């Protein structure tokens, strides 16, 4: 979609109903990205907004802020609005709003599940990630030594990193959270690999889930408790993550897109191998909290199977999509 097509699309899709539809599609994408396994990029393909999303993100121009100097005049406000529509910013805001809503809602569900039933929850993650990797592996990308090498490197890297993050050795410092945000945003934009999966691999998934929930609770209680130290701390962490995500949109995401354009098969094999190697993490977590009883083992196996069935069902319903 070129610049003119996108401008015309934005002009025709600027109604409230159209933006509401985009918001609902964002809800679907955010729901996928809130849990490790299914990619929000895959959902974007399903609901028909992936190409428009990538086009809009790659056309964002920070120079638009120059119109803020004349925003006090009607002509300046019109010029600013015209530039924002040309870059499809209303579309990005509506889609991003839907994604953010889904992430906030599901983060509370995930935190509750990790506290109450951590074993089955990580087993569910195992099913999601494992089935996603196998579904993607069936696309026959492993065709030569370059792809095989990329697969070995990806698997070993993720396997080693999963052991470190599973042991809690990766601190949740602001620089780590910043890097996690910059890398995770690439997962959110790419079909096949989940942003939440990347956070899980980097050992930041639980931390950021708890941080987000704490920040929302603090905002809701702002009138009663005022600005607390916990609210400020959570806000700083979220700001670091979002800053990393913003940098990632203009750096890491472009690098991955370049790799896909020039070394598509090797890159995809590397991504799939990352998912396979990372399965060490949920296995470690499940083994650490699951009792060796028929009930305990049956519960985690059932949760893993349920996650895998969800992914397989999604794959069969979207068999005609290309990655």
N, C-alpha and C positions, 0 to 999 in steps of 0.2 A: 504493500500500500504506500504510494508516494505521498509527498507533502500536500499536493492539491486534492487527492482523493480523501486524505484524512481530514482536511479542512472541510470538505463538502460533507463527509460523514458526520463530523462534529456538529455542523450546522443543522443537519437533519435529525440528529439524535439528541438534541439539547432539551427536549421536552421532559417534564416531570416523570411521565410514565416510562420513557426510555431510560432515564437515569435510575429509576427505581428497579427496572429490569437488570441494569448493569450492577446495581447494588446487590441484588439477589444472587447474581452470578459470582460476585465477590464473596458473598457468604459461603457459597459452595467451595470456592478456592481456599478461603481461610479455614474452613472445616478440615480440608485435606491437609493443609500445612500445619495445623495445630497438633497433629499426631505423627510420629515417625512412620514412614512407609510410603503412602501415596503422595504424589507430588501435586502441588497446586498448579504447576504448569500443565500436568496431564488434564486436570479439571478445566483449565483454560481452553485446551484443545477441544474438550468435549462440548463446552458451552459456546464455542465459536468466537472467543475473544483473544486467543493467544497471539495471532499475528498483529492485531491492533495494539495489544499491550506492549509487545516488543518494539513496534514502530513508534509508539508514543514515548516510551522511555528513552529510546535512542535519539529522539528529536528534542528532548528537553534542553532549553537554552537558558542558562542563568542570566544572560544579558537582558531578559525581559524585565528585570528589576529597574532598568533605566526609566521605565514608564512611571515608577512610583514618585519620581520627582515632579511629575505633572498631574498626579492623581487628583489634585485639588480642583482641576479644571475638567469640564465635561469631555473635552476632546482627549485629554490624557487618559481618563477612565475608559473611554471607548477604545483607544489604541491598546490599552492594557488588556481589556476584555477580548479584543480581536486577536491579539497575540496568544492569549491563553487558550482560546478556542482553536487556533491554528495548530497548537501543540497538543490538542486533545486533553487538556488538563481537567475539564469537567468529567470526562470519562475516567481518568486516573483517580480523581477524588471519589467518585461514586464507587468504583471498583475497590479502591483501597479502604473506603469506609466499611464496605461489606466484609472485607477480609479482616479488618481490625475487630469488628463486632464479633465475628465467629471465633477469632483467637481468644478474645477476652472471655467469652462465654465458656468455651471448651477448656480453657486453661484451668478454670475452677473445677470442672469435672475431672480432668486429668490429675490435678493435685489431690483431690479427694480419693481417687482410685489408687494413686501411688501410696497414700497414707493408710488406706483401709485394706486394700488387696494388692500389695506391691508385686507379689509373685505372678498372679494371673495377668496383671497389667503389663509387666515386662514380657510375659509369654505372648500376649496379644501383639505387642510391638514386634516380637520375633517373627510371628506369623505374617504381619504386614510387610516387614522388611524382606524376609526370606522369599515370600511369594512374589513381591515386586521385582526382586533381583532375578528370580527364575523366569518370570514372564518376559522381562527385558532380554535375558540371555537367549531366549528362544528365537530372537530376531536374527540370529546367525551373523554376528559381527566378528567372530573369532575366525579369521581367514588367513592369517599369516603371522610371521614372527614378530612384526611390530605390534600387532594386536595382542599376541600372547605375552609379550614383554610388558605391555601396559597393564594387562590383567594381573600379572604376578606382582608388579610394583604396587598397584592399587590394593590388592588383597593384603599383602604384607604390611603396607603402611596402615591400613585401617585396623588390621588385627593387632598390631603393636599399640596403636593409639587407643583402641578399645580397652586393652588391658590397663593402660595408664589411667584413662578416665574412669574405668570401672573400679579402680582402687582409690579413687578420689584424689589422685595426685595432681590434677589440673586445677589450679586455684581459680576462683571466680573474681579475679581482679578486674579493674576497669579496662586495662589493655587487652586482657583475654576476652572480655565481653565485647569490646570494640571489634576485635578480629573475628569473633564468632558471628557478630551481626553482619560484617562485610562478606563473609563466606556463605552464611545461611541465606542471604537474599538471593544469591545465585541459584541455590537449590529451589527457592520458591519460584524462580523464573524459568527453570528448565524442566521439561517433561521427563519423568522417570525417577527423579531423586528429590526427596522432601527436605525442606528447610529445617523442619523439626528433627529429621534424621541427622542432619549435620550437627545440630545443637546437642543431640544425644551422643554422637560420636565424640564431640569435643568436651563432653562432661558438663555442659551448661544447660541442659534441657530442664532438669528439675529446678535449678537455681532461678532461671528466667521465668519459669511457670510460677514459682512461689513469689518472685519479685513482682510480677505483673498483678497477681491477685492481691498482694499486700498494698500495692500502689492504688489499685481501684478501691479497695476498702478504705484506705486513707483519704481518698478524694471524697468518697461518700460520707465519711464522718468528719469532713473538714469543718462544717458548721458547729459541730459539738466539741471536737478535740483540738481544732486549729491545726497549724502546721507543726507536725511532730518530727523528731529526729529520724524516725523510721520512714516516714513519708519522704523526707528529703533524700535519705540514702537510697530508697527504692527509685525515686525519680532520677537520681544521678545515674544509677545503673541502666535504667531504661533509655535515658538520653545517650549514654555511651553506646548502647546497642543500636539505637536508631541512627546515630552518627555513623557507626560502622556500616549500617545498611545503606545509608545514603552514599557513602564512599564506594561501597561494593557495586551499586547500580552503575556507577561511571567507570569502574576499574575491573573488578573481578568478573562481573557479568560480561563485560566486553572481551576479556581474555578467554572465558569459556566459550563465548560465541565464536571467537576467532578460531579456537581449537576445533570446534565442531565444523566450521567451514573448511578448514584445511586438513584436519586429521579426524574426520568424523568417526570412523569405526574405532580407531584406537582410543579416542576420548570416551566414547560410549562404553567400550569394554572396561576402561579405567573406572568409570562411574559405577558400573554394575559390580565390579570387583570390590570397590569400596563398600558397597552394601553387603556383599558376602563376608568380607573380612570383619565388618562391624558387628556381625551376629554374635561375636564373642562377648560383647557387652551385655545384651539381655540374658544370655546364658549364665554369665557370672552373677547377675543380679537375681535371677530365678533360683539358682543353686544356693545363694546366700540366705534366702528367706523361705524356701519351700521345705516343708516337712516330708520325709521319705515315707509317706503313707499312701495307700491306694487313693484316698480322697484328695490329698495334696497333689499327687502326680496327675491324677485324672483331671483336676481343675486346670492346671497349667497347660496340659496337653489340649484340653478343650478350648481354652482361650487362644492358643496358638493356631489351632485349626480354624477357629472362627475368623481370626485376622486374615489367614490365608484365603479362606473362602470369599471374604469381602473383596480382596484384590483380584482373585480369579474371575469373580462375577463382573467386576468393573472392566477387566481386560476383555472378556467375551462380549460385553455390551458395546465396546469401542474397538472392535477388531479391525475396522477399516481405517483407523487413524494411523498416520505415519509419524515417526519421531525423528 
